[in-house]
Amino acid sequence: MMYVGTSADIKVKRKYHSEDQGSKTKTKPVGNVLLACLQVACEIWTVYRIIILLSREKLLLVHQRLQSTLT
């Protein structure tokens, strides 16, 4: 038996069919998770570098104070 529908039914079917086809080309959820992990890792690395730079400056200040008190 053949289905005979109105033109509105056919447009709706085409719309859903085209959306299904388009979703296959979108970014996969795994890619989004990996991207989020990469962004978090970059933020952690940035904070780590800032802490290292600040601790180096603090060590230099302590070293200068020690030298000034010893001389």
C-alpha positions as CSV (number, residue, x, y, z in Angstrom):
1,M,0.0,0.0,0.0
2,M,1.4,3.4,-1.0
3,Y,1.2,6.4,1.4
4,V,-0.4,9.5,-0.2
5,G,0.1,12.6,1.9
6,T,-0.3,16.3,1.5
7,S,2.6,18.5,0.4
8,A,2.9,19.7,4.1
9,D,3.6,16.1,5.2
10,I,6.2,15.7,2.5
11,K,7.9,19.0,3.5
12,V,8.0,17.9,7.2
13,K,9.5,14.5,6.2
14,R,12.1,16.2,4.0
15,K,13.0,18.7,6.9
16,Y,13.5,15.9,9.4
17,H,15.5,13.9,6.9
18,S,17.8,16.8,6.1
19,E,18.3,17.5,9.8
20,D,19.3,13.8,10.3
21,Q,21.8,14.1,7.5
22,G,23.2,17.3,8.9
23,S,23.7,15.9,12.4
24,K,26.1,13.3,11.1
25,T,28.5,16.0,10.0
26,K,28.4,18.0,13.2
27,T,31.1,17.7,15.9
28,K,30.9,14.5,17.8
29,P,30.3,14.6,21.6
30,V,33.6,12.9,22.2
31,G,35.4,15.7,20.3
32,N,33.6,18.2,22.5
33,V,34.7,16.4,25.7
34,L,38.3,16.2,24.4
35,L,38.2,19.9,23.6
36,A,36.9,20.8,27.1
37,C,39.7,18.6,28.6
38,L,42.3,20.4,26.6
39,Q,41.0,23.8,27.6
40,V,41.0,22.8,31.3
41,A,44.6,21.5,30.9
42,C,45.7,24.8,29.4
43,E,44.1,26.7,32.2
44,I,45.8,24.5,34.8
45,W,49.2,24.9,33.0
46,T,48.7,28.7,32.9
47,V,48.0,28.8,36.7
48,Y,51.0,26.5,37.3
49,R,53.3,28.8,35.3
50,I,52.0,31.9,37.2
51,I,52.7,30.2,40.5
52,I,56.2,29.2,39.4
53,L,56.9,32.8,38.3
54,L,55.6,34.3,41.5
55,S,57.6,31.8,43.6
56,R,60.8,32.7,41.7
57,E,60.3,36.4,42.3
58,K,59.7,35.7,46.0
59,L,62.9,33.6,46.2
60,L,64.8,36.4,44.5
61,L,63.5,38.9,47.1
62,V,64.4,36.5,50.0
63,H,67.9,36.0,48.5
64,Q,68.4,39.8,48.1
65,R,67.3,40.4,51.7
66,L,69.7,37.7,53.0
67,Q,72.6,39.3,51.0
68,S,71.8,42.7,52.3
69,T,71.7,41.5,55.9
70,L,74.9,39.5,55.6
71,T,76.9,42.4,54.1
